[in-house]
Every structure is written in structure tokens, then in C-alpha cells.
Amino acid sequence: MILHPHKDYPFIVWTPRDDINTFSAIGYRTLEGAWELVKGRPGSFLTVTLEADRLYGG
């Protein structure tokens, strides 16, 4: 099975890595799961895809 990153993981959390100016992207299916990671990792931020807007009735 091939996962489409924007459809299957509409919430993307970007977390800082040890090397300067580099982030890791971690996809989440739910806003709640993504937000828990953002709260737990300083310097992290969340991006939301258009697919998330459709999922949450936008």
C-alpha cells in the first residue's frame, strides 16, 4: 500500500533536529495526536494540509 502524505497524514509536525536549521516532518492522522507532539517538543510547529480542512468540515 502506498500512502499519500497529504491524504493519509493531513497534519504535519515539524520538529527541530540537532543540526542547525534542519527539521524532521512527522505525519499524523488526527489533530489531537499532532498537537500532543508539538506541546512536548520545544521549537516544533504544526502545518495543516487542505485535506485536513475537508476532514474537519471546512
Protein Blocks (a to p, Z undefined) as FASTA:
>chain_A
ZZdfklmmmbccddddfbehiacddddfbfklmmmmmmmmghiacdddfklmmmnoZZ
